[in-house]
Amino acid sequence: MQTEMPFLTADIPPIECEVRSRIEDFEVEEIPAYEPCGEGTHTYLWIEKRGVSTLDVARKLSRLLARNENDIGYAGMKDARGITRQYLSVEHCPEEKLRGLEIPGVRILSIGRHRNKLKMGHLKGNRFRALLRGAAPEAIGNCRRILDILARRGVPNFFGPQRFGRRGDTARVGIALLRQAPAEAAAILFGLPSEGDSPAERASREAFDRGDLRTALNLRPGDGSGLAGVLEAAARGMPWDRAMRRLPKRLWLLYLNAAQSEMFNRVLAARTGWLDSLLPGDIAFLHTSGAVFRIKDPSSERLRLEALEISPTGPLFGARMLQPEGKPGEIESSILAEYGLTEDNFLGRWSRHLPGERRPLRVPLSDPDARVTPEGIEVRFALPPGSYATSVLRELAKKET
């Protein structure tokens, strides 16, 4: 079960509206860390996509070019619910071959060349435009008040629901893997039908829950994820601790990262009311460089804290993560224990590539703006990389978006 996330602006009424109800109601544009220099072996594509995710575009592009999916570079992952402008890169590919490509939902806006592959994190941030459809004109005052508080105190840096998959269960799988309980992870992956399942998926999950693994495999809709190989091995009688080793690396990393995100959200939920305060023993985050350091005397950092130059951090648990002390350390240890985990769980087979790190509990909100339109209220703002526009939108609408 995902964490219930409190609101920093709970004392301001919600903006009654529809959020992201149409593709055109939400736009995001990357702020590149650098522009293509005009030379080099890597071709950069500045694209606009509508209703498709970054991963979907990368997959389709790799197939059209007969390349490995890993050959396609991108600086950030964008989901399908909106209009996105971002860079993709591919090496040793003639520009004329790229200009003629047709990918549904994608327009190539420009093409350039650069010396290196585009990698995750190669961006300064993202600019957003969102329409709060149907919002009353008189709500503009509360809308601006909320944006002002977020600009002054910071945006709670929650991981959004897209981090936890369509069924919202990826973190549960990751927690089971961390506890070295592969059968429990399999029960979540292949059983437990839910309301949003297609008829075929529901039938497959019901068969799994009956213990009929062969029928569950035969009924399972093909999705190219690699999960079918795990289920096929188990259907042949392979124990779950061996069958789960067939889980593709990208998937078990996805599940473990979701588990980290869920536990981070729990820590942030516990500290939302004072996310702009530092405690003795906190690990602080320097927003200009990403460096972290331990806080001994919070009063000595008051000015930098108020200027949103530094912020307290929460855990992305892992074997080499810097541990806080005092009250912050107690909060994090207690939440880890709630999931039946200890630090030793991050030393096992499933988490050997999970070193851990500190993530700021809040992020700066830049260039906030709100205006009344015939369709509702349009808001614009910018956020640093790795943070979610949903954290802003949920504060405005007081609901998950």
N, C-alpha and C positions, 0 to 999 in steps of 0.2 A: 504494500500500500504506500502510495507516494505521500510525501510530507505535506501537511496543510501549511501553506505559506501565508503568514500575516502581511498586512499592508502597512507601509510606513506612513501613509496619509489616511489612516482609517477614520480620522475625525472629519474628513471632507466627504460629502455625499458623492456617490458614483455618478459619472456621466452616463445617463441612460442612452444607449446606442447599440448598434450592431458593429462588431469589430471583425474585420477581415472576412466579411460575408461574401465579397466578390474579389476576383483576382486583382482588379484595378484599384481596389481600396488600400493596397499596401505595396509600397515600393522601397527597395533598398539599393543603394549604390555604394560600391566599395570606394574607400579613399586609399589609393595605392601607396605603398611605401616608396615606390619609384616608378617612373615611366620607362617604356622600352627605349633603349638608347639608339636604336637604328641599325645596329650591327650585332653579329653573333649567330650561333647555330640554332637558337631557340626562337620559334615564332609565337608571338603573343596575340591572342584573339580577345578583343574587347567585345563582349556579347551582351545582348539583352535577352533574357528568357522569361517566359510567361507560363506558369502552371507546371513547371518541371523543376526537379531538384538539381543541384550541382552534380551529384553522383550520377543521376540519369543522363545528363548531358555528357559527362566524361565517358560513361559506358558507350553511348551511341557514337560519340566521336571516335573512340578507340576502335569500334567495329568498322566504321566507315573507312578508317585509315589502315585497317588491318594491323593495329598496334596493340601492345599490352595496355591494359587499363592504367597500370602504374606509370606509363609514359606521359599521361596527361597531368599537367601541373595546375594547381589552383591554390589561392591564398586563404580562402575561407569557404566553408560549407553553407549553402543557402538552400532553404527548403522550397517546396513547390508552391506554397500559398502566397503568391504575389508576383510582382514584376521585379526582376533583379538585373543589375548591370555589374558585371565583374570580368576580370581577366582569366583566361585559361592559357596554358602554354603547351607546346609540343615541339620536340627537337627534330631536326633534319627532315623538315617537311616543306616542300615548295609552296609559296604563297598562293600560286594559281590553283593548286589542288584544293586548298582550303576555301578559296573564294567561291568555288562552285558547290560547296557542300550544302545540303538541305537537311536540317534537323527540325522536326515539328516543334513549334513553340520557341524556337531560337532564331535570333537575327544576329549576324556578325556585323558589328558597327564599324570596326576598324581592325587593321592588322599591322603589327610592327615586329621588330626583331630585337633580341636581347642576348646577353652573354650567358645567362644562367636560367635554369629551370625555376618556374614559379613554385614556391613551397608554402605549406601552411604557415600562417603568421606573417607573411610578407605583405602586410597592409597596415595602415595607420588607424583604420577604424571603418565605420560604416555610417552613411547618412540615410535617414529614414523619412518617408512621408506616409502618413496613415490617415485615412478618412474615418472619423467616428460617425458612421452613417446613421442619420435620423436624430442626431443630437440636437436638442433645442438651442436656438441662438442664445437664450439667457444663461445657458450652461457655460458659456465662454469664460465667465469670471472664475468659476471653480476649476475649470480646465487650466487656466493660467496659474491659479494658486498652486495646484498640484505640481505643475511643471517647475514653478519657482522653488518649491520645497525640494524637489528632486535635484535641481541644479545646485541648491545650497548645501543640502545634506548628503547628496549622492544617491544613486539608484541601487536598491538592494540587488545584489549580483546573483540572483537565483538562476539556476539552470532551468530552462523552459521545458514544457511538456514534450517538445519534439525530441528531447534528449532521451526520453524513456520509451520510444517506439509507439507504433500504432495501437498496441494493446496495453501500453503503459506498464509492461512487465519486465523490461530489460534489466532494471536494477535488481529485481528479485532473482533473476537468473544469475547475475553477477555475485550477489551475496551468497547464493548457494555454492557457486564455484569457489569463492573465497573460503567458505566453510568446508571445502573438500567434500561436498555432498552432491556428486554428479547425478544420482537418481532423482534427487529433489529438483535439480536444474532441468533435467529431462522432463519431469512431470509438468513444469511450467511451460517449457518450449513446445511440447507435443500434446499436452492434455488440457484440462480446465477450459472447456469452451466458454466463450463470452458472447455478449449480445451483438457485437459488431462483426462477428465471423461470417464469412460466406457459407452457404449451405454445405459446400464440399469440405471446407475447413472444419466446420462444426462436426460433420460426420466423422472426419479423420480423428479429431480430438476425442470424440465420444468413444470411438473404437480403442484409442490408446488407453483411456481411463478404464475400459473393460479388460485391459490386458491383451488385446488382440493387435499386436504390433504390426503383423503383416498386413492386415486390413487397413490399419492407420496409415501405413506407408503407401498402399495402393490408392487410397482415397485422397492423399495429401496433394493439394494443388502445387504444381511446379513453380518455383519462384527463383531458381538459379542461385539461391543463397548458400547452398552446400549443406543445409541441415538434413536433407534427405539421406545423405551418406551416413550420418550419425544414426538415424532411425533404421536404415537398412542393416547396419552392422548389429544393432541391438535385436532386430527381428531375426537375425541368424543365430542369436543366442550369445552374442558377445556381452560380457558384463559392462554395466554402464561406465565404470571407471576407465575401461579401455575404449568403449564406443565413443565417449565424449572427447577422446583425444583426436578424433577425426573432425572435430569442430574447426572450421577454417580460422586461421590466426586473426584475421580482421574481425571475425564475429566474437571470439572470446575477448578480444581487446574491447570491442564495443560494449559487451556485457559488463566487463570489469570497470570500464570508464563510467558506465551508467551507475554502477554501485557506488563509485567514488562520488559522483554527482549527487546522488540521493542523500548520502551522509553529509556532504557539504551543505545541502539545502536544510538538513535538520539542524546543523550548527547555526546557520544564518537565521533560521526561524527562531531559534532560542535567543538570538542577539539583535533582531530587527529593530527593536525600540531604541537601542543604543549602538547601532552600527557605526555611528560617527563619534564613538568614544573609544579611548584606549585604556586598557587595564595593565597593571604590572604583570609581566610575563607574556604579554601579547607578542606575536610576530607581526611586524608592520610591513606594508608593501609600499615601495616608492614608485609612484605612477609614471614618472618620467623614464625610468630605466628598467622597471620590473624587479629591482633588487629587493631583498627582504632582510630585516634585521630585528633583533630582540629588543623589546621595550623594558627598561628598568624603571625609569621615572617618567610617567605619562605627562606630567606637567611641563617637562622640558620640550615636548613636541606639540604643545597646544596650537601654536600659530600655524605650523605646517599641516596639522590635522584640520583646522578650520578652513584653510585655503584649499583643501582637498588635494594636497600634494602627496600625502600619505594616508593610508587606511589600515585598519585592522584586517587580519586575514583569517580564513578558515581552511580546513584541511581537504586536500585531495590525498587521502591516506595512501601511504606506500612505505616501502622498506627504508628509504633514505630521506623521508620527509623531516624537516626541522620541526621539533616538538615544542609547543608553547609550555609555559609554566604557570603556576598559580591558578586562579579561577578559570582562565581560558583553557588551560590544560585539563582541568577537572571536567569542564563541559564536554570537551572532545572525547575524553576517555569514557565518560558515562554514555555518550551516544554510540561509540564503538561497541560498548558492552551490550547495549540494547539490541544490536543486530547479532549478538552471539559471537563477536569477533574480538581478537586481540591483535597486537602488533605482529605476533608470530604468523598469523594467517597471510601476511603479505610477503612471506618468505617461501611459499609453496610453489608447486609446479604451475598453477594457473596464473600466478602473479609475478613471475620472474622478470617481466618487462614492465613492472608497475612501480617505478621508484618513488612516486609521490611528489607533491609540491604544495606550495601555499598559494591560495587564490584570494584576491581582495574581497571582503564582504560587501563592498560598495564600489561603484565606478562613477566617474564624472559624466554628467550630462552636458553636452555642448550645444550651443545655438538653438535653444528651445524656442518654438514659435507656435502660435495657435491663431486661426482665423475662421470666421463663420463663412460657410459656402451654402449654395442652394441645397446641397445634399446632406449637410450636417456641419461638423467642425473638423477642419483639417489641421493636423499637428505635424510639425517637423522637428527633428532633433538628430544629433550625432552621438555615437557611443564608441568606445574603444573596442579593439578586436577581442573576440571571445565572450562578449556580453550579448544579451538578448533584448531585442526591442519589446518582446512580450513582457519584460519586467516593467517597462514604462506603461504599456497599454493596460496591463492589469491594474496598475495604480489608478489610472484614469477611469476605467470602467468598473473597477472593483469586482472583476471576475476573471477566470482563466481564459486566455485567448489563444 
